[in-house]
Amino acid sequence: MAVRINADSFEAEVLQSDIPVLADFYSDSCVPCKRLSPVLAEVEEEYTDSIKVVKININFDTELAERYEVQAAPTLILYKDGKEADRLRGAIKKADIVDLITK
């Protein structure tokens, strides 16, 4: 299950991670975000050795949302070696996520 992180743990969990990290910038009131949650759990389970999935609530962690220019929820940002490698926004399908992490 994806770990909920905040600004205090972001650097250690995301930027210093040895493996790529898929960060889910979400909101509790966002219906597409709620639909995406079980899909992310599937992806995390299937790619457990090659990717870490974390969740960041944009309502509570506005600093991170602003720093990474997250303007809509959900936004998925893939980080590799401490840098943004790619991102997806909006209602996202599992195939899109798999394409993102396997390319």
Secondary structure, 3 states (H helix, E strand, C coil): CCEECCHHHHHHHHHCCCCCEEEEEECCCCHHHHHHHHHHHHHHHHCCCCCEEEEEECCCCHHHHHHCCCCCCCEEEEEECCEEEEEEECCCCHHHHHHHHHC
